[in-house]
């Protein structure tokens, strides 16, 4: 282990990834954390920890956030608006949340000489339909490589790509600050992290449409059909949050091996179609909640326009090359898809089942 940071400023500490990162750091290290977020509910067990100072402020509060950045060795930026249902419904806010506002954080880190670990997204790779873009990428055989895969987005009218575009532009700004101003940075591209405390359930602790795992859990708990957008034919790789946090810890612990680098963080072994994900979750749910096992759970196909609205497009496959993380960081994911889903689903059942009594099959 190389020289590790002693004090971190974690922006977005109260979110899904942030809450797990805070927990790991406080449990496994002697580091101190300044945590910034507007909602502390997911980190409430840690608020009394003397090594954790929580600030209920928005990153738009520039002067207040700058004070915490100044006192830290490393800034971990997790702030984002990353819900596909919003990309083409409130695109201006998506752009502000994923480029305009966090750009100010990048500029502060460059100005103050602070190390930045920035969370981007696998969506920066964009569409994988090569005939649309005329790019030499075959989604059936190729995988995403940080240094060589082209980043290809859809047309402007397809506002679904506002998130990917904003995140990609911010990556380019970070890279430029590294070249022109010597910014010490590492960029993380997550591939579908899943686990406890992910997202919300509509009408209980949030509004709108969450991401696929929470959508499917909401359907299972409510005993409603699991909705498959365009038949659920698109493929994704799902990564257990414990594995993902392990990669982040390796980045924080080994700055000399990760500075100026971009890392795909995902589990290529856990690739599945969304339709197969639904089948797997139905089977696991019956095992995890045997009192509801006899209900005839099912999936239902809906169009992307019905589910997300006009202007929605998607990539058909996202598989990461993680050789850089393996060789540079010594990191390798170990949790299978079934294990990752079981961990996440057990949390959802424990947290929400009291509001969803089982009904007998009609």
N, C-alpha and C positions, 0 to 999 in steps of 0.2 A: 504494500500500500504506500502510495506517495503522500506528500503533505496534503492533508485534508482540510477543507474549510472549517473554521470554528464557529462562524456565525453566518446564517443564511437569512435572506429575505425571500419568503415564498409568497408570491402574488397569486391569489386564487387558492389559498390554503384550505378553504372550506368546501371545495368541490370534491368530486369523486376521486380523481387522482391525487389531489392535494391532501385530502384527509388520510389516505393510505401512506403517502410520503411522510407527512408529519408523524404519524404513528410509528413508522419504521425508524425514523431518525431519533425520536425520543426514546424508543425502546432499545436501540442497538448502538447508539453513539453517545458521546458527551457534548455534541454540538448544541448551540443555541439557535433559536428560530425567532425571527420577527415575521408573524403571519398577517397578511392583509386579505380581507374578504368582507363581504357585506352580510354573509349568513354563516353563523358559527355552529349550526345545529349538528353537522357531521363531525365536528372536532370538539364538541362539548366535553368529552372525558379528559381532554388535555388542557383545558383553559386554566387549571390551577397549577400546572407544571411550572416550576420556577425557571425552566429553560425555554419556555414558550411565551412570547409576548404577542397577544392578539390585538389587532387594530381593526375596528369596524369602520373602514373607510373605503371609498372607491378609488380606483387608480386615476380617475380624473382629478382627484385632489392632489395636484402635482407637488405642491410644497410639502404636504404631509407625507406622501410616499417617498419623496426624495430624502427626507430625514432618515427613514428606515434603510434606504439603499446606502446612504453614506455610512451607516453603522455596520454594514454587512460586508463580508468577503465575497459572497456569491449571491446573485439574484436568480431565483428560479421563477420564470414567468409562465403561469398556467392559465392566465385570464383569456377567455374566449367565449364566443357564442357559437356552440357547435351542435346544433340540432337541425337535421335535414329538413324538417317541416317548416323551418323559418327562412331557409336560403332564398326561396322565391316568393315569400309572402311579406317579409320585411327586409328586403335586400339592403337598404341604406343603413339600417341599424347593424346588419351583419357586417358590412364593410367597416363601419365605425368601430365596432367591437373587436374586429379581428385584424385591422390594420391601423386606422387612425390613432386610436387610443394607445395600443401597445407600442406603436412607433415611438411615442414620447418616452416610454420606459427604455427602449433600445438606446435612444439618444442620451438619456441620463446615464446609463451604464457606460457608454462610450466617453462621455464628458468626465465622469468621476473615476474612470479606470477600474470599473468593477467587472468581474467575470459574470457572464450571462449564460444560463442554461434555459433555452427557449423551447417551448413545446409548440411544434407546428402540427402537421397532420399528413397522413398518407394521401389525403385528397389532393395535395398539390400535384400529384402525378396526373390527375384529371381523368379524361375519358380514355378508355382502352380500345375503342372502336377505330382501328387503324385506318380503315378505308375512308372514314370521315376526314381525318386529319392528313392523310397521305404520308404518315410516318411509318418507319420500319419497325413496327411493334406488333407482335402476334400475341393476343391475350390468351390464346390456348396453350402457348408454350413458354412465353417470356415471363420473367419476374422483374419486379421493380428494383433497380440498382441506383443508389444515391448519386453516383457520379456520371452515369451515362444514359439513363432512361430519359427520354424527352418528356417535358411537362406540358401536356396538351389539354386545352380547355375547349368547351363548346362555344357556340356563337353567343353574342351579347344578349339576344332575346331569351336565351335559356338561362334565366337568372339563378337557377340551381347552382351555377358555378361561381356565384359571388363569394362564397366562403372559400373555395379553393383558390380563387384569384387573389383575394385579400391575404390569405396565408402565404401564398407563393410570393407575392410582392414584398411582404414583410421579411421573408427569408432573404430575398435579394437585397433589401435594405441592411439587414444584419451583416450579410457578406460584404457589402460595400463599406460599412463602418469598420469591418475587420481590415479591409485592404487600405482604406484611406486614413483611419484613425486608430488602428491597432486594437480594436475591440477584441477582447478575449471571449470567445463564445463557443457554445456547442448547441446544435439544433437536433431536436428529437422529433422523429416522424412516427407517431403511434399508429398501430394497426389494430383497431377494434379491441380496445381494452375492455374487459368485463369483470364484474365482481360485486361484492357487497357494497351498498351505498351508491349504486349507480343510478343516476337519473331520478325519476319520480313516478308516481302513479296518478293519472289524471283524476281530478276531483277529490283527491285525498291530500296530497302534499305538493300539488302543482297543477298547472293548466296547460292545455295544448297537447301536442303529440310527442312523446319521448322517442328515444331510439329503439331499435328493433327488440332487444332483449326485454326492456321494460314494457314495450307494447305487447309482446307475447305473454309476459307474466300477468299483465292486466287482463288479457283475454282469458288466460287459464284460471286466474282467481275469480273472475266474474262469470266463468263458464260460458264464454262467448267464442265464436270462431276466431282463429288466429288469421289475421289478414295478410295475404301474400301479395305484395305489390308486383304487378305484371307476372304473376305466377310463381314468384320467388326463385327465378332461375339464376339471378346474379349470385356470384360466389364471393365469400369473404373469409379471412383468416381471423380467428378470435384468440385473444391473448389474455391469460389470467393476470389480474392486477398485481398479484404477489410477484410473478415473474417480471412484469413490467417495472415495478418499483425496484427490483433487484438491478435492472439495467441502469436506472437513474442513479442508484447508489454507487454503482461502478463508475459512472461518469463523474460524480461528485468526489469520489475517493481518488480518482486517477486523472487529475486535470491535464497533466502533460501528455497523456495518451488520447485525450478527447478534444483538446482545444482546436478550434478551427475546423471541426469535423461535423458532418451530418450523419446521423445514425437512424436507419430503419429499426424500429423495435416492434417485433411481432413474432408470431409462431406459425411458420409455414406448414407445420404438420397438422394444424387445426383448421385447414381449409374445408369449407362446406358450402353448399347452396343454402339460400334462405329457406327454401322448401324443406330441405333435409334438417335444417336447424329446428324448424317447427316440429317435425316428427320426433326428433331427439328430445326436445323439451317436453312434449306431451308424454313420452315414455318415462322420462325422469320425474315429471310431476306426479304421475300415478304412483311411482315408488316412494317419493318423498311425502306424499299426502294420501296414504292408502284409503282414508275415509272418503275420498272423492274419486277413487280409482274407477268406479263403474260408470261415471258420466261419459257420454260419447263425444269427447273432444274432437274437434275437426279444424281444418284450415279452409279459408275462402279466398279466392282470387279477386283482386280489385285492380283497377288500372292506376298507374302513377298519377294521372290527372285527378281521379276520384280521391286518392289518398293525400296527395301533396299539393294539388292545384296546378294551374297552367304554368308552363315554363320549366317543368322538371325533367331532367335527364339524369342518367346514372352511368357509372362504369360497370362492366359486366364481371370483372375479376380484379382482385387486388392481392397479390402474393409478394411478400418482401424477400429480397436477398438480405440476409442478416450476417453475412460473412464478416463485414466490417466490425460489427458489435462482438462477434465471436473472437476475432483475432486481436482487435485493439483492446477490448474491455474484459475478455475472458468470460463473456456472458453467454448463456444458452438457456432458452426457455425449457421447462420440464413438465409443466401441467398439461395434461391432455384436455381435449375439448370437453369430454364428459366430466372431468374433475373440475374444470373451470366453471362449467355450467352448474354443477351441483353446488359449489360454493356460493355462487351468486343467487341461485334459486332458493337455497336454504335460507338465505338472508331475507329475500322477498316474502317467503312463506311466514317466517317468524315475525316479520315487521307488519305484514298486512293481512294475514289470514283472518284475524279477528273481525275484520270488516267485511269478510266474504265467506259466509257460511256455505257449506256444500249443499247443492240441490240434487235431488234424485233425478235420474234420467226419466224423461217423459215418454 
